[in-house]
Amino acid sequence: MEPQSIWYAIALVLVLAGLAGTVLPALPGLPLVFAGMVLAAWAGGFAEVGPMALVALGVLTLLSVLVDFWATAMGAKRVGASRTALVGAVVGTFAGLFFGIVGVFVGPFAGAMIGELLHRRRIDPRGFGHATRVGAGTWIGIVVAVALKLMLACAMIGIFALAWFT
């Protein structure tokens, strides 16, 4: 096997891991997709994919990082989440990874809800309804972020393919 083929194989693995990372919060999704695309462009001597395409891909990658933080924060903020709820959502997200696909979806909701309950217990012992809304709002924000990142991933693949095949 020639070395160029090995680089292309590694690039493909990075892109596939990045696509998985758009859904799994433990992986830096689109930065991995971008790294794989840059590696593939480099392996091809930048003959197929040039600087303009790489700049566009880099901008979309940066946009994906901003989208991730923005959508999650807006989902939580719209329902009045406390900082404790946001920390709980992060902890719940990572804990959920150990419970498979169900944990990925339930973890952020449960973490935000528990965080808000811990925060409200100090303020208002009747905060269960509010904590449930905070959990749901945080979860919806995460789902919106995943959807937006998947759209950005499709755009990145389209730009890369267009640059490669034209």
FIGU-235769 format. One record per atom (N, C-alpha, C): residue number from 1; residue in three letters; atom name; x, y, z. Coordinates in Angstrom, 2 decimals, m for minus. Example, Ala and Ser with C-alpha at 12.3 -4.5 7.8 and 13.67 -1.06 7.14 Angstrom:
(1, ALA, N, (13.19, m5.69, 7.80))
(1, ALA, CA, (12.30, m4.50, 7.80))
(1, ALA, C, (13.20, m3.30, 7.80))
(2, SER, N, (12.85, m2.25, 7.08))
(2, SER, CA, (13.67, m1.06, 7.14))
(2, SER, C, (12.90, 0.03, 7.87))
***
This chain:
(1, MET, N, (0.85, m1.18, 0.00))
(1, MET, CA, (0.00, 0.00, 0.00))
(1, MET, C, (0.89, 1.24, 0.00))
(2, GLU, N, (0.59, 2.17, m0.88))
(2, GLU, CA, (1.42, 3.37, m0.95))
(2, GLU, C, (1.03, 4.36, 0.15))
(3, PRO, N, (1.97, 5.20, 0.56))
(3, PRO, CA, (1.73, 6.12, 1.69))
(3, PRO, C, (0.54, 7.06, 1.49))
(4, GLN, N, (0.31, 7.49, 0.26))
(4, GLN, CA, (m0.81, 8.40, m0.01))
(4, GLN, C, (m2.14, 7.74, 0.35))
(5, SER, N, (m2.27, 6.46, 0.08))
(5, SER, CA, (m3.50, 5.73, 0.41))
(5, SER, C, (m3.70, 5.66, 1.92))
(6, ILE, N, (m2.63, 5.52, 2.65))
(6, ILE, CA, (m2.72, 5.48, 4.12))
(6, ILE, C, (m3.23, 6.83, 4.64))
(7, TRP, N, (m2.71, 7.94, 4.07))
(7, TRP, CA, (m3.17, 9.26, 4.50))
(7, TRP, C, (m4.65, 9.46, 4.19))
(8, TYR, N, (m5.07, 8.99, 3.02))
(8, TYR, CA, (m6.49, 9.10, 2.67))
(8, TYR, C, (m7.36, 8.26, 3.61))
(9, ALA, N, (m6.87, 7.09, 3.99))
(9, ALA, CA, (m7.63, 6.25, 4.92))
(9, ALA, C, (m7.75, 6.92, 6.29))
(10, ILE, N, (m6.66, 7.52, 6.76))
(10, ILE, CA, (m6.70, 8.24, 8.05))
(10, ILE, C, (m7.65, 9.43, 7.95))
(11, ALA, N, (m7.62, 10.13, 6.82))
(11, ALA, CA, (m8.52, 11.27, 6.61))
(11, ALA, C, (m9.98, 10.82, 6.66))
(12, LEU, N, (m10.27, 9.69, 6.02))
(12, LEU, CA, (m11.63, 9.17, 6.04))
(12, LEU, C, (m12.07, 8.81, 7.46))
(13, VAL, N, (m11.19, 8.20, 8.22))
(13, VAL, CA, (m11.51, 7.85, 9.62))
(13, VAL, C, (m11.79, 9.12, 10.42))
(14, LEU, N, (m11.00, 10.16, 10.21))
(14, LEU, CA, (m11.24, 11.42, 10.92))
(14, LEU, C, (m12.59, 12.02, 10.56))
(15, VAL, N, (m12.92, 12.00, 9.27))
(15, VAL, CA, (m14.21, 12.56, 8.84))
(15, VAL, C, (m15.36, 11.75, 9.44))
(16, LEU, N, (m15.26, 10.43, 9.40))
(16, LEU, CA, (m16.34, 9.59, 9.95))
(16, LEU, C, (m16.46, 9.78, 11.47))
(17, ALA, N, (m15.33, 9.87, 12.17))
(17, ALA, CA, (m15.36, 10.12, 13.62))
(17, ALA, C, (m15.98, 11.49, 13.89))
(18, GLY, N, (m15.67, 12.45, 13.05))
(18, GLY, CA, (m16.24, 13.78, 13.21))
(18, GLY, C, (m17.75, 13.79, 12.98))
(19, LEU, N, (m18.21, 13.03, 12.00))
(19, LEU, CA, (m19.65, 12.93, 11.78))
(19, LEU, C, (m20.34, 12.31, 12.98))
(20, ALA, N, (m19.71, 11.29, 13.57))
(20, ALA, CA, (m20.26, 10.71, 14.81))
(20, ALA, C, (m20.24, 11.75, 15.93))
(21, GLY, N, (m19.21, 12.58, 15.93))
(21, GLY, CA, (m19.09, 13.61, 16.96))
(21, GLY, C, (m20.11, 14.72, 16.87))
(22, THR, N, (m20.81, 14.84, 15.75))
(22, THR, CA, (m21.87, 15.84, 15.68))
(22, THR, C, (m23.05, 15.43, 16.56))
(23, VAL, N, (m23.15, 14.12, 16.83))
(23, VAL, CA, (m24.23, 13.61, 17.68))
(23, VAL, C, (m23.71, 13.27, 19.07))
(24, LEU, N, (m22.52, 12.70, 19.15))
(24, LEU, CA, (m21.93, 12.32, 20.44))
(24, LEU, C, (m21.12, 13.49, 20.99))
(25, PRO, N, (m21.52, 14.01, 22.13))
(25, PRO, CA, (m20.87, 15.22, 22.63))
(25, PRO, C, (m19.43, 15.02, 23.09))
(26, ALA, N, (m18.95, 13.80, 23.21))
(26, ALA, CA, (m17.58, 13.58, 23.69))
(26, ALA, C, (m16.55, 13.81, 22.59))
(27, LEU, N, (m16.98, 13.84, 21.33))
(27, LEU, CA, (m16.06, 14.03, 20.22))
(27, LEU, C, (m16.22, 15.42, 19.63))
(28, PRO, N, (m15.12, 16.07, 19.29))
(28, PRO, CA, (m15.22, 17.39, 18.64))
(28, PRO, C, (m15.59, 17.22, 17.17))
(29, GLY, N, (m16.88, 17.08, 16.89))
(29, GLY, CA, (m17.40, 16.72, 15.58))
(29, GLY, C, (m16.79, 17.40, 14.38))
(30, LEU, N, (m17.20, 18.62, 14.10))
(30, LEU, CA, (m16.77, 19.25, 12.87))
(30, LEU, C, (m15.29, 19.62, 12.85))
(31, PRO, N, (m14.64, 19.90, 13.99))
(31, PRO, CA, (m13.19, 20.05, 13.91))
(31, PRO, C, (m12.49, 18.76, 13.42))
(32, LEU, N, (m13.01, 17.60, 13.78))
(32, LEU, CA, (m12.44, 16.35, 13.26))
(32, LEU, C, (m12.72, 16.20, 11.77))
(33, VAL, N, (m13.92, 16.57, 11.33))
(33, VAL, CA, (m14.25, 16.54, 9.91))
(33, VAL, C, (m13.28, 17.45, 9.15))
(34, PHE, N, (m13.08, 18.65, 9.67))
(34, PHE, CA, (m12.17, 19.60, 9.03))
(34, PHE, C, (m10.75, 19.04, 8.98))
(35, ALA, N, (m10.28, 18.47, 10.08))
(35, ALA, CA, (m8.93, 17.89, 10.11))
(35, ALA, C, (m8.78, 16.79, 9.06))
(36, GLY, N, (m9.79, 15.96, 8.92))
(36, GLY, CA, (m9.75, 14.91, 7.91))
(36, GLY, C, (m9.71, 15.47, 6.50))
(37, MET, N, (m10.46, 16.53, 6.27))
(37, MET, CA, (m10.48, 17.14, 4.95))
(37, MET, C, (m9.15, 17.83, 4.62))
(38, VAL, N, (m8.57, 18.49, 5.61))
(38, VAL, CA, (m7.27, 19.12, 5.40))
(38, VAL, C, (m6.22, 18.03, 5.12))
(39, LEU, N, (m6.28, 16.94, 5.86))
(39, LEU, CA, (m5.34, 15.84, 5.63))
(39, LEU, C, (m5.49, 15.26, 4.23))
(40, ALA, N, (m6.72, 15.08, 3.77))
(40, ALA, CA, (m6.96, 14.56, 2.42))
(40, ALA, C, (m6.44, 15.55, 1.37))
(41, ALA, N, (m6.68, 16.83, 1.61))
(41, ALA, CA, (m6.18, 17.84, 0.67))
(41, ALA, C, (m4.65, 17.81, 0.63))
(42, TRP, N, (m4.03, 17.71, 1.79))
(42, TRP, CA, (m2.57, 17.64, 1.87))
(42, TRP, C, (m2.03, 16.40, 1.17))
(43, ALA, N, (m2.70, 15.26, 1.41))
(43, ALA, CA, (m2.26, 14.00, 0.79))
(43, ALA, C, (m2.32, 14.09, m0.73))
(44, GLY, N, (m3.24, 14.89, m1.24))
(44, GLY, CA, (m3.36, 15.08, m2.68))
(44, GLY, C, (m2.53, 16.25, m3.19))
(45, GLY, N, (m1.67, 16.78, m2.33))
(45, GLY, CA, (m0.81, 17.89, m2.74))
(45, GLY, C, (m1.58, 19.18, m2.98))
(46, PHE, N, (m2.75, 19.30, m2.39))
(46, PHE, CA, (m3.63, 20.47, m2.55))
(46, PHE, C, (m3.98, 20.72, m4.01))
(47, ALA, N, (m3.88, 19.67, m4.83))
(47, ALA, CA, (m4.20, 19.79, m6.26))
(47, ALA, C, (m5.71, 19.86, m6.47))
(48, GLU, N, (m6.47, 19.05, m5.74))
(48, GLU, CA, (m7.92, 19.02, m5.91))
(48, GLU, C, (m8.62, 20.06, m5.04))
(49, VAL, N, (m8.17, 20.18, m3.81))
(49, VAL, CA, (m8.80, 21.09, m2.84))
(49, VAL, C, (m7.78, 22.17, m2.50))
(50, GLY, N, (m8.09, 23.39, m2.92))
(50, GLY, CA, (m7.15, 24.49, m2.74))
(50, GLY, C, (m7.46, 25.35, m1.53))
(51, PRO, N, (m6.74, 26.47, m1.42))
(51, PRO, CA, (m6.87, 27.34, m0.26))
(51, PRO, C, (m8.27, 27.93, m0.06))
(52, MET, N, (m8.94, 28.30, m1.14))
(52, MET, CA, (m10.27, 28.91, m0.99))
(52, MET, C, (m11.26, 27.93, m0.36))
(53, ALA, N, (m11.24, 26.70, m0.81))
(53, ALA, CA, (m12.13, 25.68, m0.25))
(53, ALA, C, (m11.78, 25.42, 1.21))
(54, LEU, N, (m10.49, 25.37, 1.51))
(54, LEU, CA, (m10.07, 25.11, 2.90))
(54, LEU, C, (m10.44, 26.26, 3.82))
(55, VAL, N, (m10.36, 27.48, 3.33))
(55, VAL, CA, (m10.79, 28.64, 4.14))
(55, VAL, C, (m12.29, 28.54, 4.41))
(56, ALA, N, (m13.06, 28.22, 3.38))
(56, ALA, CA, (m14.51, 28.08, 3.56))
(56, ALA, C, (m14.82, 26.98, 4.57))
(57, LEU, N, (m14.11, 25.87, 4.47))
(57, LEU, CA, (m14.32, 24.76, 5.43))
(57, LEU, C, (m13.93, 25.18, 6.84))
(58, GLY, N, (m12.86, 25.95, 6.96))
(58, GLY, CA, (m12.43, 26.44, 8.27))
(58, GLY, C, (m13.45, 27.38, 8.90))
(59, VAL, N, (m14.03, 28.25, 8.07))
(59, VAL, CA, (m15.05, 29.18, 8.57))
(59, VAL, C, (m16.27, 28.40, 9.06))
(60, LEU, N, (m16.69, 27.39, 8.30))
(60, LEU, CA, (m17.83, 26.57, 8.72))
(60, LEU, C, (m17.52, 25.81, 10.02))
(61, THR, N, (m16.28, 25.39, 10.17))
(61, THR, CA, (m15.88, 24.70, 11.41))
(61, THR, C, (m15.98, 25.64, 12.60))
(62, LEU, N, (m15.47, 26.86, 12.45))
(62, LEU, CA, (m15.58, 27.84, 13.54))
(62, LEU, C, (m17.05, 28.16, 13.84))
(63, LEU, N, (m17.84, 28.27, 12.79))
(63, LEU, CA, (m19.27, 28.53, 12.98))
(63, LEU, C, (m19.93, 27.39, 13.76))
(64, SER, N, (m19.51, 26.16, 13.51))
(64, SER, CA, (m20.11, 25.02, 14.22))
(64, SER, C, (m19.82, 25.07, 15.71))
(65, VAL, N, (m18.63, 25.52, 16.08))
(65, VAL, CA, (m18.28, 25.62, 17.50))
(65, VAL, C, (m19.15, 26.69, 18.17))
(66, LEU, N, (m19.34, 27.81, 17.48))
(66, LEU, CA, (m20.19, 28.87, 18.02))
(66, LEU, C, (m21.64, 28.41, 18.12))
(67, VAL, N, (m22.12, 27.70, 17.11))
(67, VAL, CA, (m23.50, 27.19, 17.10))
(67, VAL, C, (m23.73, 26.26, 18.28))
(68, ASP, N, (m22.75, 25.42, 18.55))
(68, ASP, CA, (m22.88, 24.45, 19.63))
(68, ASP, C, (m23.12, 25.16, 20.96))
(69, PHE, N, (m22.30, 26.13, 21.27))
(69, PHE, CA, (m22.45, 26.86, 22.53))
(69, PHE, C, (m23.72, 27.71, 22.53))
(70, TRP, N, (m23.99, 28.38, 21.43))
(70, TRP, CA, (m25.12, 29.30, 21.35))
(70, TRP, C, (m26.45, 28.55, 21.52))
(71, ALA, N, (m26.66, 27.50, 20.76))
(71, ALA, CA, (m27.96, 26.80, 20.79))
(71, ALA, C, (m28.23, 26.19, 22.16))
(72, THR, N, (m27.22, 25.58, 22.76))
(72, THR, CA, (m27.41, 24.98, 24.08))
(72, THR, C, (m27.70, 26.06, 25.12))
(73, ALA, N, (m26.92, 27.12, 25.08))
(73, ALA, CA, (m27.13, 28.20, 26.06))
(73, ALA, C, (m28.48, 28.88, 25.87))
(74, MET, N, (m28.89, 29.09, 24.63))
(74, MET, CA, (m30.18, 29.73, 24.38))
(74, MET, C, (m31.34, 28.85, 24.83))
(75, GLY, N, (m31.22, 27.55, 24.62))
(75, GLY, CA, (m32.27, 26.66, 25.07))
(75, GLY, C, (m32.43, 26.72, 26.58))
(76, ALA, N, (m31.31, 26.74, 27.28))
(76, ALA, CA, (m31.35, 26.81, 28.74))
(76, ALA, C, (m31.77, 28.20, 29.22))
(77, LYS, N, (m31.27, 29.22, 28.57))
(77, LYS, CA, (m31.56, 30.59, 29.00))
(77, LYS, C, (m33.03, 30.94, 28.82))
(78, ARG, N, (m33.65, 30.46, 27.74))
(78, ARG, CA, (m35.06, 30.77, 27.47))
(78, ARG, C, (m35.97, 30.30, 28.59))
(79, VAL, N, (m35.56, 29.27, 29.32))
(79, VAL, CA, (m36.40, 28.76, 30.40))
(79, VAL, C, (m35.86, 29.15, 31.77))
(80, GLY, N, (m34.88, 30.04, 31.81))
(80, GLY, CA, (m34.38, 30.56, 33.08))
(80, GLY, C, (m33.48, 29.61, 33.85))
(81, ALA, N, (m32.62, 28.89, 33.17))
(81, ALA, CA, (m31.73, 27.94, 33.84))
(81, ALA, C, (m30.67, 28.68, 34.66))
(82, SER, N, (m30.32, 28.09, 35.78))
(82, SER, CA, (m29.25, 28.63, 36.62))
(82, SER, C, (m27.91, 28.08, 36.12))
(83, ARG, N, (m26.83, 28.63, 36.65))
(83, ARG, CA, (m25.49, 28.12, 36.32))
(83, ARG, C, (m25.36, 26.67, 36.78))
(84, THR, N, (m25.96, 26.35, 37.90))
(84, THR, CA, (m25.92, 24.98, 38.41))
(84, THR, C, (m26.59, 24.03, 37.43))
(85, ALA, N, (m27.66, 24.47, 36.79))
(85, ALA, CA, (m28.34, 23.63, 35.80))
(85, ALA, C, (m27.46, 23.41, 34.58))
(86, LEU, N, (m26.75, 24.46, 34.15))
(86, LEU, CA, (m25.85, 24.32, 33.01))
(86, LEU, C, (m24.71, 23.36, 33.31))
(87, VAL, N, (m24.15, 23.47, 34.51))
(87, VAL, CA, (m23.11, 22.53, 34.92))
(87, VAL, C, (m23.69, 21.12, 34.97))
(88, GLY, N, (m24.89, 21.00, 35.49))
(88, GLY, CA, (m25.56, 19.69, 35.54))
(88, GLY, C, (m25.77, 19.11, 34.15))
(89, ALA, N, (m26.10, 19.95, 33.17))
(89, ALA, CA, (m26.29, 19.47, 31.80))
(89, ALA, C, (m24.99, 18.93, 31.23))
(90, VAL, N, (m23.89, 19.61, 31.50))
(90, VAL, CA, (m22.58, 19.14, 31.01))
(90, VAL, C, (m22.22, 17.81, 31.68))
(91, VAL, N, (m22.39, 17.74, 32.99))
(91, VAL, CA, (m22.08, 16.50, 33.72))
(91, VAL, C, (m23.00, 15.38, 33.24))
(92, GLY, N, (m24.28, 15.69, 33.07))
(92, GLY, CA, (m25.24, 14.69, 32.59))
(92, GLY, C, (m24.92, 14.20, 31.19))
(93, THR, N, (m24.42, 15.10, 30.35))
(93, THR, CA, (m24.04, 14.72, 28.99))
(93, THR, C, (m22.92, 13.69, 29.02))
(94, PHE, N, (m21.88, 13.97, 29.80))
(94, PHE, CA, (m20.76, 13.03, 29.86))
(94, PHE, C, (m21.14, 11.73, 30.56))
(95, ALA, N, (m21.94, 11.82, 31.61))
(95, ALA, CA, (m22.39, 10.60, 32.30))
(95, ALA, C, (m23.27, 9.76, 31.37))
(96, GLY, N, (m24.08, 10.43, 30.56))
(96, GLY, CA, (m24.96, 9.72, 29.65))
(96, GLY, C, (m24.22, 8.89, 28.61))
(97, LEU, N, (m22.99, 9.25, 28.30))
(97, LEU, CA, (m22.20, 8.49, 27.33))
(97, LEU, C, (m22.00, 7.05, 27.75))
(98, PHE, N, (m22.01, 6.80, 29.04))
(98, PHE, CA, (m21.79, 5.45, 29.55))
(98, PHE, C, (m23.05, 4.57, 29.45))
(99, PHE, N, (m24.16, 5.18, 29.05))
(99, PHE, CA, (m25.42, 4.45, 28.96))
(99, PHE, C, (m25.95, 4.35, 27.53))
(100, GLY, N, (m25.05, 4.48, 26.57))
(100, GLY, CA, (m25.42, 4.29, 25.18))
(100, GLY, C, (m26.26, 5.44, 24.64))
(101, ILE, N, (m26.99, 5.15, 23.59))
(101, ILE, CA, (m27.75, 6.18, 22.89))
(101, ILE, C, (m28.85, 6.79, 23.77))
(102, VAL, N, (m29.45, 5.97, 24.64))
(102, VAL, CA, (m30.47, 6.50, 25.56))
(102, VAL, C, (m29.83, 7.51, 26.51))
(103, GLY, N, (m28.65, 7.18, 27.01))
(103, GLY, CA, (m27.95, 8.08, 27.91))
(103, GLY, C, (m27.57, 9.40, 27.27))
(104, VAL, N, (m27.24, 9.35, 25.98))
(104, VAL, CA, (m26.89, 10.57, 25.25))
(104, VAL, C, (m28.06, 11.54, 25.23))
(105, PHE, N, (m29.28, 11.00, 25.13))
(105, PHE, CA, (m30.46, 11.86, 25.08))
(105, PHE, C, (m30.98, 12.22, 26.47))
(106, VAL, N, (m30.93, 11.28, 27.41))
(106, VAL, CA, (m31.47, 11.51, 28.74))
(106, VAL, C, (m30.49, 12.27, 29.64))
(107, GLY, N, (m29.20, 12.04, 29.46))
(107, GLY, CA, (m28.17, 12.62, 30.32))
(107, GLY, C, (m28.25, 14.14, 30.46))
(108, PRO, N, (m28.26, 14.89, 29.34))
(108, PRO, CA, (m28.32, 16.35, 29.47))
(108, PRO, C, (m29.59, 16.84, 30.16))
(109, PHE, N, (m30.72, 16.21, 29.82))
(109, PHE, CA, (m31.99, 16.59, 30.44))
(109, PHE, C, (m31.93, 16.34, 31.95))
(110, ALA, N, (m31.53, 15.14, 32.33))
(110, ALA, CA, (m31.48, 14.78, 33.75))
(110, ALA, C, (m30.47, 15.65, 34.50))
(111, GLY, N, (m29.32, 15.87, 33.89))
(111, GLY, CA, (m28.29, 16.69, 34.54))
(111, GLY, C, (m28.76, 18.12, 34.77))
(112, ALA, N, (m29.40, 18.72, 33.76))
(112, ALA, CA, (m29.89, 20.09, 33.91))
(112, ALA, C, (m31.00, 20.14, 34.96))
(113, MET, N, (m31.87, 19.15, 34.94))
(113, MET, CA, (m32.96, 19.12, 35.90))
(113, MET, C, (m32.43, 18.97, 37.33))
(114, ILE, N, (m31.51, 18.06, 37.53))
(114, ILE, CA, (m30.93, 17.86, 38.86))
(114, ILE, C, (m30.18, 19.11, 39.31))
(115, GLY, N, (m29.42, 19.71, 38.39))
(115, GLY, CA, (m28.70, 20.94, 38.73))
(115, GLY, C, (m29.65, 22.05, 39.14))
(116, GLU, N, (m30.75, 22.18, 38.42))
(116, GLU, CA, (m31.72, 23.22, 38.77))
(116, GLU, C, (m32.40, 22.91, 40.09))
(117, LEU, N, (m32.69, 21.64, 40.35))
(117, LEU, CA, (m33.29, 21.27, 41.64))
(117, LEU, C, (m32.33, 21.60, 42.80))
(118, LEU, N, (m31.05, 21.32, 42.60))
(118, LEU, CA, (m30.07, 21.64, 43.65))
(118, LEU, C, (m30.00, 23.15, 43.87))
(119, HIS, N, (m30.07, 23.90, 42.79))
(119, HIS, CA, (m30.05, 25.36, 42.90))
(119, HIS, C, (m31.32, 25.88, 43.57))
(120, ARG, N, (m32.46, 25.39, 43.16))
(120, ARG, CA, (m33.76, 25.84, 43.69))
(120, ARG, C, (m33.98, 25.43, 45.13))
(121, ARG, N, (m33.38, 24.31, 45.53))
(121, ARG, CA, (m33.56, 23.85, 46.90))
(121, ARG, C, (m33.08, 24.92, 47.88))
(122, ARG, N, (m32.05, 25.64, 47.47))
(122, ARG, CA, (m31.55, 26.71, 48.32))
(122, ARG, C, (m32.48, 27.92, 48.29))
(123, ILE, N, (m33.24, 28.05, 47.21))
(123, ILE, CA, (m34.08, 29.24, 47.03))
(123, ILE, C, (m35.56, 28.92, 47.28))
(124, ASP, N, (m36.05, 27.89, 46.61))
(124, ASP, CA, (m37.48, 27.58, 46.65))
(124, ASP, C, (m37.65, 26.06, 46.61))
(125, PRO, N, (m38.15, 25.48, 47.67))
(125, PRO, CA, (m38.28, 24.02, 47.70))
(125, PRO, C, (m39.33, 23.47, 46.73))
(126, ARG, N, (m40.12, 24.32, 46.10))
(126, ARG, CA, (m41.16, 23.85, 45.18))
(126, ARG, C, (m40.73, 23.94, 43.72))
(127, GLY, N, (m39.45, 23.85, 43.42))
(127, GLY, CA, (m38.93, 24.12, 42.08))
(127, GLY, C, (m38.95, 22.96, 41.11))
(128, PHE, N, (m39.68, 21.86, 41.37))
(128, PHE, CA, (m39.65, 20.69, 40.49))
(128, PHE, C, (m40.19, 21.00, 39.09))
(129, GLY, N, (m41.29, 21.72, 39.00))
(129, GLY, CA, (m41.85, 22.07, 37.68))
(129, GLY, C, (m40.90, 22.92, 36.87))
(130, HIS, N, (m40.29, 23.90, 37.54))
(130, HIS, CA, (m39.32, 24.76, 36.86))
(130, HIS, C, (m38.10, 23.94, 36.44))
(131, ALA, N, (m37.65, 23.05, 37.29))
(131, ALA, CA, (m36.49, 22.21, 36.96))
(131, ALA, C, (m36.77, 21.33, 35.75))
(132, THR, N, (m37.99, 20.83, 35.65))
(132, THR, CA, (m38.37, 20.03, 34.48))
(132, THR, C, (m38.33, 20.87, 33.21))
(133, ARG, N, (m38.82, 22.11, 33.29))
(133, ARG, CA, (m38.77, 23.01, 32.13))
(133, ARG, C, (m37.33, 23.33, 31.74))
(134, VAL, N, (m36.48, 23.52, 32.74))
(134, VAL, CA, (m35.06, 23.79, 32.47))
(134, VAL, C, (m34.42, 22.59, 31.78))
(135, GLY, N, (m34.71, 21.39, 32.28))
(135, GLY, CA, (m34.17, 20.18, 31.65))
(135, GLY, C, (m34.62, 20.06, 30.20))
(136, ALA, N, (m35.90, 20.31, 29.96))
(136, ALA, CA, (m36.44, 20.21, 28.60))
(136, ALA, C, (m35.86, 21.30, 27.70))
(137, GLY, N, (m35.75, 22.51, 28.21))
(137, GLY, CA, (m35.18, 23.61, 27.41))
(137, GLY, C, (m33.73, 23.36, 27.04))
(138, THR, N, (m32.97, 22.84, 27.98))
(138, THR, CA, (m31.57, 22.52, 27.71))
(138, THR, C, (m31.48, 21.41, 26.67))
(139, TRP, N, (m32.30, 20.40, 26.81))
(139, TRP, CA, (m32.30, 19.28, 25.87))
(139, TRP, C, (m32.69, 19.76, 24.47))
(140, ILE, N, (m33.69, 20.62, 24.37))
(140, ILE, CA, (m34.10, 21.14, 23.07))
(140, ILE, C, (m32.96, 21.95, 22.45))
(141, GLY, N, (m32.27, 22.73, 23.26))
(141, GLY, CA, (m31.11, 23.48, 22.76))
(141, GLY, C, (m30.05, 22.56, 22.20))
(142, ILE, N, (m29.80, 21.45, 22.87))
(142, ILE, CA, (m28.80, 20.49, 22.39))
(142, ILE, C, (m29.26, 19.85, 21.08))
(143, VAL, N, (m30.53, 19.51, 20.98))
(143, VAL, CA, (m31.06, 18.91, 19.75))
(143, VAL, C, (m30.95, 19.90, 18.59))
(144, VAL, N, (m31.26, 21.17, 18.85))
(144, VAL, CA, (m31.13, 22.19, 17.80))
(144, VAL, C, (m29.67, 22.32, 17.38))
(145, ALA, N, (m28.75, 22.30, 18.35))
(145, ALA, CA, (m27.32, 22.38, 18.04))
(145, ALA, C, (m26.89, 21.20, 17.17))
(146, VAL, N, (m27.34, 20.00, 17.50))
(146, VAL, CA, (m26.98, 18.82, 16.71))
(146, VAL, C, (m27.52, 18.96, 15.29))
(147, ALA, N, (m28.75, 19.40, 15.15))
(147, ALA, CA, (m29.34, 19.57, 13.81))
(147, ALA, C, (m28.55, 20.60, 12.99))
(148, LEU, N, (m28.20, 21.71, 13.61))
(148, LEU, CA, (m27.43, 22.74, 12.91))
(148, LEU, C, (m26.04, 22.23, 12.53))
(149, LYS, N, (m25.41, 21.47, 13.44))
(149, LYS, CA, (m24.09, 20.92, 13.14))
(149, LYS, C, (m24.16, 19.89, 12.02))
(150, LEU, N, (m25.22, 19.11, 11.97))
(150, LEU, CA, (m25.38, 18.15, 10.87))
(150, LEU, C, (m25.53, 18.88, 9.54))
(151, MET, N, (m26.26, 19.99, 9.54))
(151, MET, CA, (m26.39, 20.78, 8.32))
(151, MET, C, (m25.04, 21.35, 7.90))
(152, LEU, N, (m24.29, 21.84, 8.86))
(152, LEU, CA, (m22.96, 22.37, 8.55))
(152, LEU, C, (m22.04, 21.26, 8.04))
(153, ALA, N, (m22.15, 20.06, 8.61))
(153, ALA, CA, (m21.34, 18.93, 8.14))
(153, ALA, C, (m21.68, 18.59, 6.70))
(154, CYS, N, (m22.96, 18.61, 6.36))
(154, CYS, CA, (m23.37, 18.34, 4.97))
(154, CYS, C, (m22.83, 19.42, 4.04))
(155, ALA, N, (m22.87, 20.68, 4.48))
(155, ALA, CA, (m22.33, 21.77, 3.67))
(155, ALA, C, (m20.82, 21.59, 3.47))
(156, MET, N, (m20.13, 21.19, 4.53))
(156, MET, CA, (m18.68, 20.97, 4.42))
(156, MET, C, (m18.37, 19.84, 3.45))
(157, ILE, N, (m19.11, 18.75, 3.54))
(157, ILE, CA, (m18.89, 17.63, 2.62))
(157, ILE, C, (m19.18, 18.07, 1.18))
(158, GLY, N, (m20.23, 18.86, 1.00))
(158, GLY, CA, (m20.56, 19.35, m0.32))
(158, GLY, C, (m19.47, 20.25, m0.90))
(159, ILE, N, (m18.96, 21.18, m0.09))
(159, ILE, CA, (m17.87, 22.06, m0.54))
(159, ILE, C, (m16.63, 21.25, m0.89))
(160, PHE, N, (m16.30, 20.29, m0.03))
(160, PHE, CA, (m15.12, 19.46, m0.28))
(160, PHE, C, (m15.28, 18.65, m1.56))
(161, ALA, N, (m16.44, 18.04, m1.72))
(161, ALA, CA, (m16.69, 17.22, m2.92))
(161, ALA, C, (m16.68, 18.08, m4.18))
(162, LEU, N, (m17.27, 19.25, m4.10))
(162, LEU, CA, (m17.29, 20.16, m5.24))
(162, LEU, C, (m15.87, 20.56, m5.63))
(163, ALA, N, (m15.05, 20.90, m4.61))
(163, ALA, CA, (m13.66, 21.28, m4.88))
(163, ALA, C, (m12.88, 20.09, m5.44))
(164, TRP, N, (m13.13, 18.90, m4.92))
(164, TRP, CA, (m12.37, 17.71, m5.31))
(164, TRP, C, (m12.69, 17.28, m6.76))
(165, PHE, N, (m13.96, 17.36, m7.12))
(165, PHE, CA, (m14.37, 16.80, m8.41))
(165, PHE, C, (m14.52, 17.84, m9.53))
(166, THR, N, (m14.19, 19.12, m9.26))
(166, THR, CA, (m14.28, 20.10, m10.35))
(166, THR, C, (m12.92, 20.64, m10.70))
***
